Amino acid sequence: MTIREELERREKTYLSPFAVCSADTKGRAYPIAPDDLRTEFQRDRDRILHCKSFRRLKFKTQVFISPEGDHFRTRLTHTLEVAQVARTLARSLNLNEDLTEAIALGHDLGHTPFGHCGERMLDKLAADGFAHNAQSLRMVEVLEGGEGLNLTWEVRDGILHHSGKVQPATLEGKCVARADRIAYINHDIDDALRAGVLKEFELPGEILRILGETHGQRIDTLIRDIVRESEGKNDICMSEVVQNAFDELRNFMFEKVYFDGWRKKEEEKCEYVISMLFHYFMEHPGEMPLEYVQIAYRDGTERAVTDFLACMTDRYALRTFQQLFAPSAFPVI
């Protein structure tokens, strides 16, 4: 028996009947020979972890645009926090941790520079619209490595449906969807306090009495509530009291942080950068890197430009903008 076969045997023996065992995957678009050491979901996790789009998350905005402070979250640290919360949920409910981790690590690979500000601008500019979850799926199916990562169906489903109206098909995917919200609401509170955008006394007291006064207490409350309410069920859910408190906290963050006026001026600058780059490369597609020129020939210029911009980090977008639109100093000979 190979190591992979032993791991698959353990999954069949110990995981919840509601879990997805790696031996039962619906498979890949292009079948590959099994690995002796790793299950199919472990291979997916490793493929995501080693790809370029995962490394680029380090320089993509979470909430605070191109933060200079060392302790603000980026899209990469957000992804790692989502993976931690999701794995805790999966482990506590006897679900497949490897599948859960693979979905979590890949869920934001298609996110734009400048966070949701960049996403909203691309959605306005592209004729077919733009959503980061759909772009994340395109990243792993088409763009990464020039031919995609060839991930399993369950991982791709979880990536596509981690946000939006359609729920993931697996409980592992639903764990990631819950973990995404738990992570970003709580770490964005932490970053907003660090930035001075929020003050401790502004946080809604009644909600904190239910969820917890500190970052750690709130995450612990939410995780324990989900585990308690979901145990033995073919669903991932919260109690009504905790769900209502969490929804109110999320509404508070949208009002005070995500859509508040302090962001408007900087977001307008980011939107301008995205807009100028989009229109420039629509007119000069041949100046994009070769891989995007090839996409333009195959799928059309707008598709290629959208892919190119979505792949950019904050600093690459700003550097490209400066090279194209800011005057350079005249060289002294």
MOSULWO-V281476 format. One record per backbone hydrogen bond with DSSP energy under -1.0 kcal/mol. NH is the residue of the N-H (numbers start at 1). CO is the residue of the C=O. If there is no record, write none. Layout:
BEGIN
NH:CO / NH:CO
END
This chain:
BEGIN
4:36 / 6:2 / 7:3 / 8:4 / 9:5 / 10:6 / 11:7 / 12:8 / 13:9 / 14:10 / 15:11 / 16:94 / 19:16 / 24:21 / 25:22 / 43:39 / 44:40 / 45:41 / 46:42 / 47:43 / 48:44 / 49:45 / 50:46 / 51:48 / 55:51 / 56:52 / 58:55 / 59:56 / 60:57 / 75:60 / 76:57 / 78:74 / 79:75 / 80:76 / 81:77 / 82:78 / 83:79 / 84:80 / 85:81 / 86:82 / 87:83 / 88:84 / 89:85 / 90:86 / 91:87 / 92:88 / 93:89 / 94:91 / 95:90 / 100:96 / 101:97 / 102:98 / 103:99 / 104:100 / 105:101 / 106:102 / 107:103 / 109:106 / 111:108 / 117:114 / 119:115 / 120:116 / 121:117 / 122:118 / 123:119 / 124:120 / 125:121 / 126:122 / 129:126 / 135:131 / 136:132 / 137:133 / 138:134 / 139:135 / 140:136 / 141:137 / 142:138 / 143:138 / 144:139 / 146:143 / 148:144 / 149:140 / 153:27 / 156:152 / 157:153 / 158:154 / 159:155 / 160:156 / 161:157 / 174:170 / 175:171 / 176:172 / 177:173 / 178:174 / 179:175 / 180:176 / 181:177 / 182:178 / 183:179 / 184:180 / 185:181 / 186:182 / 187:183 / 188:184 / 189:185 / 190:186 / 191:187 / 192:188 / 193:189 / 194:190 / 195:191 / 197:192 / 198:192 / 202:199 / 203:200 / 208:204 / 209:205 / 211:207 / 212:208 / 218:214 / 219:215 / 220:216 / 221:217 / 222:218 / 223:219 / 224:220 / 225:221 / 226:222 / 227:223 / 228:224 / 229:225 / 230:226 / 231:227 / 233:230 / 243:239 / 244:240 / 245:241 / 246:242 / 247:243 / 248:244 / 249:245 / 250:246 / 251:247 / 252:248 / 253:249 / 254:250 / 255:251 / 256:252 / 257:253 / 258:253 / 259:254 / 263:260 / 264:261 / 267:263 / 268:264 / 269:265 / 270:266 / 271:267 / 272:268 / 273:269 / 274:270 / 275:271 / 276:272 / 277:273 / 278:274 / 279:275 / 280:276 / 281:277 / 282:278 / 283:279 / 284:280 / 287:284 / 288:285 / 292:289 / 293:289 / 294:290 / 295:291 / 296:292 / 297:293 / 298:294 / 299:295 / 300:296 / 304:300 / 305:301 / 306:302 / 307:303 / 308:304 / 309:305 / 310:306 / 311:307 / 314:59 / 317:313 / 318:314 / 319:315 / 320:316 / 321:317 / 322:318 / 323:319 / 324:320 / 325:321 / 326:322
END
